[in-house]
C-alpha cells in the first residue's frame, strides 16, 4: 500500500485505484490513514463491485437483483476507462485471406491441448 501511495503521489495524481478480489481490514485502514493524512486518496475496488457497476452502466435495461449503488469513485473510474477506450482508433481489419476458415477454427478447437 505504501509503495502504491508513493507512486500515485509521484505521478501528480490525487487519487489511485487498487482493484483486487478482496481486501484485508488492514488495507482499508491504510487507505483511510493516507486520506486522513492529506495524501493521495486510495480507492479499494473489489472485482465483484466493478463487474456489478459495469453491468449496471452498460446494461441498464437488464432485470437484475437490487444492487448496491456504485460509489462516486467507482463511477469516475469506469467513466475514465470508457473515455480512454473510445478515444483510441480501431486497428484496420485483417484482409479476408488472412482470416482463418471455419474449418480451421473447428480443427483448432478439437486439437489436443498440451
N, CA, C and O atoms as a GROMACS GRO file, in nm:
protein
  456
    1UNK      N    1   0.083  -0.119   0.000
    1UNK     CA    2   0.000   0.000   0.000
    1UNK      C    3   0.088   0.126   0.000
    1UNK      O    4   0.058   0.222  -0.071
    2UNK      N    5   0.194   0.124   0.080
    2UNK     CA    6   0.283   0.241   0.086
    2UNK      C    7   0.348   0.268  -0.050
    2UNK      O    8   0.358   0.383  -0.092
    3UNK      N    9   0.392   0.163  -0.118
    3UNK     CA   10   0.453   0.180  -0.250
    3UNK      C   11   0.354   0.238  -0.349
    3UNK      O   12   0.390   0.325  -0.430
    4UNK      N   13   0.230   0.191  -0.344
    4UNK     CA   14   0.128   0.241  -0.436
    4UNK      C   15   0.098   0.388  -0.406
    4UNK      O   16   0.087   0.470  -0.497
    5UNK      N   17   0.086   0.420  -0.277
    5UNK     CA   18   0.060   0.558  -0.236
    5UNK      C   19   0.171   0.650  -0.288
    5UNK      O   20   0.143   0.759  -0.340
    6UNK      N   21   0.295   0.608  -0.274
    6UNK     CA   22   0.409   0.686  -0.323
    6UNK      C   23   0.404   0.702  -0.474
    6UNK      O   24   0.432   0.810  -0.526
    7UNK      N   25   0.368   0.596  -0.545
    7UNK     CA   26   0.360   0.603  -0.691
    7UNK      C   27   0.252   0.700  -0.736
    7UNK      O   28   0.271   0.774  -0.833
    8UNK      N   29   0.139   0.702  -0.668
    8UNK     CA   30   0.031   0.794  -0.702
    8UNK      C   31   0.077   0.937  -0.679
    8UNK      O   32   0.056   1.024  -0.763
    9UNK      N   33   0.141   0.962  -0.566
    9UNK     CA   34   0.189   1.097  -0.535
    9UNK      C   35   0.294   1.142  -0.636
    9UNK      O   36   0.290   1.257  -0.681
   10UNK      N   37   0.385   1.055  -0.673
   10UNK     CA   38   0.490   1.091  -0.770
   10UNK      C   39   0.432   1.123  -0.907
   10UNK      O   40   0.487   1.205  -0.980
   11UNK      N   41   0.322   1.059  -0.941
   11UNK     CA   42   0.261   1.083  -1.072
   11UNK      C   43   0.184   1.214  -1.076
   11UNK      O   44   0.138   1.257  -1.181
   12UNK      N   45   0.170   1.278  -0.959
   12UNK     CA   46   0.099   1.406  -0.954
   12UNK      C   47  -0.052   1.390  -0.947
   12UNK      O   48  -0.125   1.488  -0.962
   13UNK      N   49  -0.099   1.271  -0.926
   13UNK     CA   50  -0.243   1.246  -0.917
   13UNK      C   51  -0.287   1.258  -0.772
   13UNK      O   52  -0.205   1.246  -0.680
   14UNK      N   53  -0.415   1.282  -0.752
   14UNK     CA   54  -0.465   1.289  -0.616
   14UNK      C   55  -0.546   1.166  -0.577
   14UNK      O   56  -0.590   1.154  -0.463
   15UNK      N   57  -0.565   1.075  -0.672
   15UNK     CA   58  -0.643   0.955  -0.644
   15UNK      C   59  -0.583   0.836  -0.719
   15UNK      O   60  -0.536   0.850  -0.832
   16UNK      N   61  -0.586   0.719  -0.654
   16UNK     CA   62  -0.537   0.596  -0.717
   16UNK      C   63  -0.632   0.483  -0.684
   16UNK      O   64  -0.694   0.482  -0.578
   17UNK      N   65  -0.644   0.388  -0.774
   17UNK     CA   66  -0.736   0.276  -0.757
   17UNK      C   67  -0.658   0.145  -0.749
   17UNK      O   68  -0.569   0.120  -0.830
   18UNK      N   69  -0.693   0.062  -0.651
   18UNK     CA   70  -0.638  -0.072  -0.641
   18UNK      C   71  -0.756  -0.167  -0.660
   18UNK      O   72  -0.854  -0.162  -0.585
   19UNK      N   73  -0.746  -0.253  -0.761
   19UNK     CA   74  -0.853  -0.348  -0.791
   19UNK      C   75  -0.805  -0.487  -0.751
   19UNK      O   76  -0.698  -0.530  -0.792
   20UNK      N   77  -0.886  -0.557  -0.670
   20UNK     CA   78  -0.850  -0.691  -0.624
   20UNK      C   79  -0.977  -0.769  -0.594
   20UNK      O   80  -1.087  -0.713  -0.591
   21UNK      N   81  -0.962  -0.898  -0.574
   21UNK     CA   82  -1.077  -0.981  -0.542
   21UNK      C   83  -1.128  -0.955  -0.401
   21UNK      O   84  -1.248  -0.964  -0.376
   22UNK      N   85  -1.039  -0.921  -0.309
   22UNK     CA   86  -1.079  -0.887  -0.173
   22UNK      C   87  -0.968  -0.806  -0.108
   22UNK      O   88  -0.856  -0.798  -0.160
   23UNK      N   89  -1.000  -0.746   0.005
   23UNK     CA   90  -0.904  -0.666   0.078
   23UNK      C   91  -0.910  -0.702   0.226
   23UNK      O   92  -1.016  -0.739   0.278
   24UNK      N   93  -0.798  -0.692   0.292
   24UNK     CA   94  -0.795  -0.716   0.437
   24UNK      C   95  -0.842  -0.590   0.508
   24UNK      O   96  -0.849  -0.482   0.448
   25UNK      N   97  -0.873  -0.604   0.634
   25UNK     CA   98  -0.911  -0.489   0.715
   25UNK      C   99  -0.796  -0.389   0.720
   25UNK      O  100  -0.817  -0.267   0.721
   26UNK      N  101  -0.674  -0.442   0.722
   26UNK     CA  102  -0.556  -0.357   0.724
   26UNK      C  103  -0.544  -0.269   0.600
   26UNK      O  104  -0.499  -0.155   0.608
   27UNK      N  105  -0.585  -0.322   0.485
   27UNK     CA  106  -0.580  -0.243   0.362
   27UNK      C  107  -0.675  -0.124   0.371
   27UNK      O  108  -0.640  -0.012   0.334
   28UNK      N  109  -0.797  -0.150   0.423
   28UNK     CA  110  -0.892  -0.040   0.440
   28UNK      C  111  -0.839   0.064   0.539
   28UNK      O  112  -0.858   0.184   0.519
   29UNK      N  113  -0.774   0.017   0.645
   29UNK     CA  114  -0.719   0.108   0.744
   29UNK      C  115  -0.608   0.194   0.684
   29UNK      O  116  -0.600   0.314   0.711
   30UNK      N  117  -0.522   0.134   0.602
   30UNK     CA  118  -0.413   0.209   0.539
   30UNK      C  119  -0.466   0.311   0.439
   30UNK      O  120  -0.415   0.423   0.431
   31UNK      N  121  -0.570   0.274   0.364
   31UNK     CA  122  -0.630   0.368   0.270
   31UNK      C  123  -0.691   0.487   0.345
   31UNK      O  124  -0.678   0.601   0.302
   32UNK      N  125  -0.757   0.459   0.458
   32UNK     CA  126  -0.815   0.566   0.540
   32UNK      C  127  -0.707   0.653   0.601
   32UNK      O  128  -0.723   0.775   0.611
   33UNK      N  129  -0.595   0.591   0.642
   33UNK     CA  130  -0.484   0.667   0.701
   33UNK      C  131  -0.426   0.764   0.599
   33UNK      O  132  -0.399   0.879   0.632
   34UNK      N  133  -0.406   0.718   0.476
   34UNK     CA  134  -0.349   0.803   0.371
   34UNK      C  135  -0.441   0.922   0.344
   34UNK      O  136  -0.395   1.035   0.328
   35UNK      N  137  -0.570   0.895   0.338
   35UNK     CA  138  -0.666   1.003   0.311
   35UNK      C  139  -0.668   1.102   0.427
   35UNK      O  140  -0.670   1.223   0.405
   36UNK      N  141  -0.669   1.052   0.551
   36UNK     CA  142  -0.671   1.140   0.669
   36UNK      C  143  -0.545   1.225   0.679
   36UNK      O  144  -0.548   1.336   0.730
   37UNK      N  145  -0.433   1.171   0.630
   37UNK     CA  146  -0.307   1.244   0.635
   37UNK      C  147  -0.297   1.349   0.524
   37UNK      O  148  -0.198   1.422   0.515
   38UNK      N  149  -0.400   1.355   0.440
   38UNK     CA  150  -0.400   1.453   0.332
   38UNK      C  151  -0.316   1.410   0.214
   38UNK      O  152  -0.284   1.491   0.127
   39UNK      N  153  -0.282   1.284   0.210
   39UNK     CA  154  -0.205   1.232   0.098
   39UNK      C  155  -0.301   1.186  -0.011
   39UNK      O  156  -0.418   1.223  -0.009
   40UNK      N  157  -0.254   1.108  -0.103
   40UNK     CA  158  -0.338   1.059  -0.212
   40UNK      C  159  -0.454   0.976  -0.158
   40UNK      O  160  -0.439   0.902  -0.061
   41UNK      N  161  -0.568   0.988  -0.222
   41UNK     CA  162  -0.682   0.905  -0.188
   41UNK      C  163  -0.665   0.772  -0.258
   41UNK      O  164  -0.651   0.766  -0.380
   42UNK      N  165  -0.667   0.664  -0.181
   42UNK     CA  166  -0.655   0.530  -0.237
   42UNK      C  167  -0.794   0.467  -0.231
   42UNK      O  168  -0.850   0.450  -0.123
   43UNK      N  169  -0.847   0.433  -0.346
   43UNK     CA  170  -0.979   0.370  -0.354
   43UNK      C  171  -0.959   0.221  -0.375
   43UNK      O  172  -0.894   0.180  -0.472
   44UNK      N  173  -1.013   0.142  -0.286
   44UNK     CA  174  -1.004  -0.004  -0.296
   44UNK      C  175  -1.131  -0.054  -0.364
   44UNK      O  176  -1.241  -0.035  -0.313
   45UNK      N  177  -1.114  -0.118  -0.479
   45UNK     CA  178  -1.228  -0.163  -0.560
   45UNK      C  179  -1.224  -0.314  -0.570
   45UNK      O  180  -1.126  -0.371  -0.618
   46UNK      N  181  -1.331  -0.378  -0.525
   46UNK     CA  182  -1.341  -0.523  -0.540
   46UNK      C  183  -1.385  -0.556  -0.682
   46UNK      O  184  -1.466  -0.484  -0.739
   47UNK      N  185  -1.332  -0.662  -0.738
   47UNK     CA  186  -1.368  -0.704  -0.872
   47UNK      C  187  -1.518  -0.723  -0.883
   47UNK      O  188  -1.578  -0.683  -0.983
   48UNK      N  189  -1.580  -0.783  -0.782
   48UNK     CA  190  -1.725  -0.807  -0.786
   48UNK      C  191  -1.802  -0.675  -0.795
   48UNK      O  192  -1.901  -0.667  -0.867
   49UNK      N  193  -1.757  -0.572  -0.722
   49UNK     CA  194  -1.823  -0.442  -0.729
   49UNK      C  195  -1.804  -0.378  -0.866
   49UNK      O  196  -1.895  -0.316  -0.920
   50UNK      N  197  -1.685  -0.394  -0.922
   50UNK     CA  198  -1.656  -0.339  -1.053
   50UNK      C  199  -1.744  -0.402  -1.160
   50UNK      O  200  -1.799  -0.332  -1.245
   51UNK      N  201  -1.756  -0.534  -1.156
   51UNK     CA  202  -1.839  -0.603  -1.254
   51UNK      C  203  -1.986  -0.566  -1.238
   51UNK      O  204  -2.057  -0.547  -1.337
   52UNK      N  205  -2.032  -0.557  -1.114
   52UNK     CA  206  -2.171  -0.522  -1.087
   52UNK      C  207  -2.201  -0.381  -1.137
   52UNK      O  208  -2.305  -0.357  -1.199
   53UNK      N  209  -2.111  -0.288  -1.111
   53UNK     CA  210  -2.131  -0.150  -1.155
   53UNK      C  211  -2.124  -0.139  -1.307
   53UNK      O  212  -2.202  -0.065  -1.367
   54UNK      N  213  -2.032  -0.211  -1.368
   54UNK     CA  214  -2.019  -0.208  -1.513
   54UNK      C  215  -2.145  -0.262  -1.579
   54UNK      O  216  -2.193  -0.205  -1.677
   55UNK      N  217  -2.200  -0.370  -1.526
   55UNK     CA  218  -2.325  -0.424  -1.580
   55UNK      C  219  -2.438  -0.322  -1.568
   55UNK      O  220  -2.517  -0.305  -1.661
   56UNK      N  221  -2.445  -0.255  -1.455
   56UNK     CA  222  -2.549  -0.156  -1.435
   56UNK      C  223  -2.537  -0.037  -1.529
   56UNK      O  224  -2.638   0.021  -1.569
   57UNK      N  225  -2.414  -0.002  -1.564
   57UNK     CA  226  -2.393   0.112  -1.654
   57UNK      C  227  -2.407   0.073  -1.801
   57UNK      O  228  -2.455   0.153  -1.881
   58UNK      N  229  -2.365  -0.048  -1.836
   58UNK     CA  230  -2.368  -0.088  -1.977
   58UNK      C  231  -2.495  -0.159  -2.017
   58UNK      O  232  -2.529  -0.164  -2.135
   59UNK      N  233  -2.566  -0.216  -1.920
   59UNK     CA  234  -2.690  -0.288  -1.949
   59UNK      C  235  -2.800  -0.244  -1.852
   59UNK      O  236  -2.850  -0.327  -1.775
   60UNK      N  237  -2.839  -0.117  -1.854
   60UNK     CA  238  -2.935  -0.068  -1.755
   60UNK      C  239  -3.073  -0.130  -1.768
   60UNK      O  240  -3.150  -0.128  -1.673
   61UNK      N  241  -3.107  -0.184  -1.885
   61UNK     CA  242  -3.241  -0.239  -1.904
   61UNK      C  243  -3.252  -0.384  -1.860
   61UNK      O  244  -3.363  -0.438  -1.856
   62UNK      N  245  -3.140  -0.448  -1.826
   62UNK     CA  246  -3.145  -0.588  -1.785
   62UNK      C  247  -3.204  -0.600  -1.646
   62UNK      O  248  -3.163  -0.530  -1.554
   63UNK      N  249  -3.302  -0.690  -1.629
   63UNK     CA  250  -3.355  -0.710  -1.494
   63UNK      C  251  -3.251  -0.782  -1.409
   63UNK      O  252  -3.192  -0.881  -1.451
   64UNK      N  253  -3.231  -0.731  -1.290
   64UNK     CA  254  -3.134  -0.793  -1.201
   64UNK      C  255  -3.175  -0.769  -1.057
   64UNK      O  256  -3.263  -0.688  -1.028
   65UNK      N  257  -3.113  -0.840  -0.970
   65UNK     CA  258  -3.143  -0.823  -0.828
   65UNK      C  259  -3.105  -0.682  -0.786
   65UNK      O  260  -3.015  -0.623  -0.845
   66UNK      N  261  -3.172  -0.629  -0.684
   66UNK     CA  262  -3.134  -0.495  -0.637
   66UNK      C  263  -2.986  -0.490  -0.602
   66UNK      O  264  -2.936  -0.572  -0.525
   67UNK      N  265  -2.918  -0.396  -0.659
   67UNK     CA  266  -2.774  -0.387  -0.640
   67UNK      C  267  -2.740  -0.263  -0.559
   67UNK      O  268  -2.815  -0.166  -0.556
   68UNK      N  269  -2.625  -0.269  -0.496
   68UNK     CA  270  -2.576  -0.151  -0.427
   68UNK      C  271  -2.538  -0.047  -0.531
   68UNK      O  272  -2.492  -0.080  -0.640
   69UNK      N  273  -2.560   0.078  -0.497
   69UNK     CA  274  -2.520   0.185  -0.589
   69UNK      C  275  -2.368   0.195  -0.590
   69UNK      O  276  -2.304   0.191  -0.485
   70UNK      N  277  -2.311   0.208  -0.709
   70UNK     CA  278  -2.165   0.223  -0.714
   70UNK      C  279  -2.124   0.355  -0.649
   70UNK      O  280  -2.196   0.454  -0.655
   71UNK      N  281  -2.009   0.354  -0.588
   71UNK     CA  282  -1.958   0.475  -0.524
   71UNK      C  283  -1.920   0.577  -0.631
   71UNK      O  284  -1.894   0.538  -0.746
   72UNK      N  285  -1.916   0.705  -0.597
   72UNK     CA  286  -1.875   0.805  -0.696
   72UNK      C  287  -1.736   0.777  -0.752
   72UNK      O  288  -1.710   0.802  -0.870
   73UNK      N  289  -1.645   0.725  -0.667
   73UNK     CA  290  -1.510   0.695  -0.715
   73UNK      C  291  -1.512   0.585  -0.820
   73UNK      O  292  -1.438   0.590  -0.918
   74UNK      N  293  -1.598   0.484  -0.799
   74UNK     CA  294  -1.608   0.373  -0.893
   74UNK      C  295  -1.669   0.422  -1.025
   74UNK      O  296  -1.625   0.380  -1.132
   75UNK      N  297  -1.768   0.508  -1.017
   75UNK     CA  298  -1.829   0.563  -1.139
   75UNK      C  299  -1.725   0.646  -1.215
   75UNK      O  300  -1.719   0.641  -1.337
   76UNK      N  301  -1.643   0.722  -1.141
   76UNK     CA  302  -1.538   0.801  -1.206
   76UNK      C  303  -1.437   0.709  -1.275
   76UNK      O  304  -1.393   0.738  -1.386
   77UNK      N  305  -1.400   0.599  -1.209
   77UNK     CA  306  -1.307   0.503  -1.268
   77UNK      C  307  -1.364   0.443  -1.396
   77UNK      O  308  -1.294   0.436  -1.497
   78UNK      N  309  -1.488   0.401  -1.392
   78UNK     CA  310  -1.550   0.341  -1.510
   78UNK      C  311  -1.564   0.442  -1.624
   78UNK      O  312  -1.541   0.409  -1.740
   79UNK      N  313  -1.600   0.564  -1.590
   79UNK     CA  314  -1.615   0.668  -1.692
   79UNK      C  315  -1.481   0.700  -1.757
   79UNK      O  316  -1.474   0.716  -1.879
   80UNK      N  317  -1.376   0.709  -1.678
   80UNK     CA  318  -1.244   0.740  -1.732
   80UNK      C  319  -1.195   0.629  -1.823
   80UNK      O  320  -1.138   0.655  -1.929
   81UNK      N  321  -1.216   0.503  -1.782
   81UNK     CA  322  -1.170   0.392  -1.866
   81UNK      C  323  -1.251   0.384  -1.994
   81UNK      O  324  -1.197   0.348  -2.098
   82UNK      N  325  -1.380   0.418  -1.989
   82UNK     CA  326  -1.464   0.417  -2.109
   82UNK      C  327  -1.417   0.525  -2.206
   82UNK      O  328  -1.411   0.502  -2.327
   83UNK      N  329  -1.384   0.645  -2.153
   83UNK     CA  330  -1.333   0.752  -2.239
   83UNK      C  331  -1.202   0.712  -2.303
   83UNK      O  332  -1.180   0.738  -2.421
   84UNK      N  333  -1.114   0.649  -2.226
   84UNK     CA  334  -0.984   0.608  -2.280
   84UNK      C  335  -1.002   0.507  -2.393
   84UNK      O  336  -0.930   0.512  -2.492
   85UNK      N  337  -1.096   0.416  -2.377
   85UNK     CA  338  -1.120   0.315  -2.480
   85UNK      C  339  -1.179   0.379  -2.605
   85UNK      O  340  -1.137   0.348  -2.716
   86UNK      N  341  -1.276   0.470  -2.587
   86UNK     CA  342  -1.343   0.529  -2.703
   86UNK      C  343  -1.255   0.628  -2.777
   86UNK      O  344  -1.280   0.656  -2.894
   87UNK      N  345  -1.151   0.681  -2.712
   87UNK     CA  346  -1.060   0.776  -2.777
   87UNK      C  347  -0.959   0.708  -2.869
   87UNK      O  348  -0.898   0.774  -2.952
   88UNK      N  349  -0.941   0.578  -2.854
   88UNK     CA  350  -0.841   0.509  -2.934
   88UNK      C  351  -0.903   0.458  -3.063
   88UNK      O  352  -1.012   0.400  -3.062
   89UNK      N  353  -0.835   0.480  -3.176
   89UNK     CA  354  -0.889   0.431  -3.302
   89UNK      C  355  -0.881   0.279  -3.310
   89UNK      O  356  -0.793   0.217  -3.251
   90UNK      N  357  -0.973   0.222  -3.383
   90UNK     CA  358  -0.971   0.077  -3.404
   90UNK      C  359  -0.862   0.041  -3.503
   90UNK      O  360  -0.835   0.119  -3.595
   91UNK      N  361  -0.798  -0.073  -3.488
   91UNK     CA  362  -0.699  -0.114  -3.586
   91UNK      C  363  -0.770  -0.151  -3.716
   91UNK      O  364  -0.888  -0.184  -3.714
   92UNK      N  365  -0.699  -0.146  -3.828
   92UNK     CA  366  -0.763  -0.183  -3.954
   92UNK      C  367  -0.798  -0.332  -3.953
   92UNK      O  368  -0.726  -0.412  -3.893
   93UNK      N  369  -0.907  -0.369  -4.019
   93UNK     CA  370  -0.943  -0.511  -4.021
   93UNK      C  371  -0.841  -0.592  -4.100
   93UNK      O  372  -0.776  -0.541  -4.192
   94UNK      N  373  -0.828  -0.719  -4.062
   94UNK     CA  374  -0.737  -0.807  -4.137
   94UNK      C  375  -0.797  -0.836  -4.274
   94UNK      O  376  -0.919  -0.840  -4.288
   95UNK      N  377  -0.713  -0.855  -4.374
   95UNK     CA  378  -0.766  -0.893  -4.505
   95UNK      C  379  -0.836  -1.029  -4.495
   95UNK      O  380  -0.800  -1.113  -4.412
   96UNK      N  381  -0.935  -1.049  -4.578
   96UNK     CA  382  -1.013  -1.173  -4.573
   96UNK      C  383  -0.925  -1.296  -4.588
   96UNK      O  384  -0.951  -1.398  -4.523
   97UNK      N  385  -0.821  -1.290  -4.672
   97UNK     CA  386  -0.736  -1.408  -4.691
   97UNK      C  387  -0.646  -1.436  -4.570
   97UNK      O  388  -0.584  -1.542  -4.564
   98UNK      N  389  -0.638  -1.343  -4.475
   98UNK     CA  390  -0.556  -1.365  -4.354
   98UNK      C  391  -0.640  -1.421  -4.240
   98UNK      O  392  -0.587  -1.456  -4.134
   99UNK      N  393  -0.770  -1.429  -4.260
   99UNK     CA  394  -0.859  -1.482  -4.155
   99UNK      C  395  -0.868  -1.634  -4.167
   99UNK      O  396  -0.866  -1.688  -4.278
  100UNK      N  397  -0.877  -1.704  -4.053
  100UNK     CA  398  -0.891  -1.850  -4.060
  100UNK      C  399  -1.029  -1.888  -4.114
  100UNK      O  400  -1.128  -1.817  -4.094
  101UNK      N  401  -1.033  -2.001  -4.183
  101UNK     CA  402  -1.161  -2.051  -4.233
  101UNK      C  403  -1.239  -2.115  -4.118
  101UNK      O  404  -1.184  -2.140  -4.011
  102UNK      N  405  -1.365  -2.140  -4.142
  102UNK     CA  406  -1.447  -2.207  -4.040
  102UNK      C  407  -1.388  -2.343  -4.007
  102UNK      O  408  -1.383  -2.382  -3.891
  103UNK      N  409  -1.344  -2.415  -4.109
  103UNK     CA  410  -1.284  -2.547  -4.088
  103UNK      C  411  -1.159  -2.538  -4.001
  103UNK      O  412  -1.138  -2.622  -3.913
  104UNK      N  413  -1.075  -2.439  -4.024
  104UNK     CA  414  -0.954  -2.421  -3.944
  104UNK      C  415  -0.989  -2.390  -3.798
  104UNK      O  416  -0.922  -2.437  -3.706
  105UNK      N  417  -1.092  -2.311  -3.778
  105UNK     CA  418  -1.134  -2.280  -3.641
  105UNK      C  419  -1.185  -2.404  -3.569
  105UNK      O  420  -1.153  -2.426  -3.453
  106UNK      N  421  -1.264  -2.485  -3.639
  106UNK     CA  422  -1.315  -2.609  -3.581
  106UNK      C  423  -1.200  -2.703  -3.548
  106UNK      O  424  -1.197  -2.761  -3.439
  107UNK      N  425  -1.106  -2.718  -3.640
  107UNK     CA  426  -0.991  -2.806  -3.617
  107UNK      C  427  -0.905  -2.758  -3.500
  107UNK      O  428  -0.855  -2.839  -3.422
  108UNK      N  429  -0.888  -2.628  -3.488
  108UNK     CA  430  -0.806  -2.577  -3.377
  108UNK      C  431  -0.874  -2.598  -3.244
  108UNK      O  432  -0.807  -2.615  -3.142
  109UNK      N  433  -1.008  -2.598  -3.242
  109UNK     CA  434  -1.080  -2.622  -3.119
  109UNK      C  435  -1.072  -2.770  -3.079
  109UNK      O  436  -1.078  -2.802  -2.960
  110UNK      N  437  -1.060  -2.858  -3.175
  110UNK     CA  438  -1.057  -3.001  -3.148
  110UNK      C  439  -0.916  -3.055  -3.127
  110UNK      O  440  -0.899  -3.171  -3.092
  111UNK      N  441  -0.816  -2.969  -3.149
  111UNK     CA  442  -0.677  -3.013  -3.133
  111UNK      C  443  -0.649  -3.043  -2.986
  111UNK      O  444  -0.699  -2.972  -2.898
  112UNK      N  445  -0.570  -3.147  -2.958
  112UNK     CA  446  -0.537  -3.178  -2.819
  112UNK      C  447  -0.455  -3.066  -2.756
  112UNK      O  448  -0.370  -3.006  -2.822
  113UNK      N  449  -0.481  -3.040  -2.632
  113UNK     CA  450  -0.408  -2.938  -2.558
  113UNK      C  451  -0.284  -3.002  -2.498
  113UNK      O  452  -0.289  -3.113  -2.446
  114UNK      N  453  -0.172  -2.931  -2.506
  114UNK     CA  454  -0.055  -2.989  -2.443
  114UNK      C  455   0.065  -2.967  -2.516
  114UNK      O  456   0.172  -3.011  -2.473
   0.00000   0.00000   0.00000
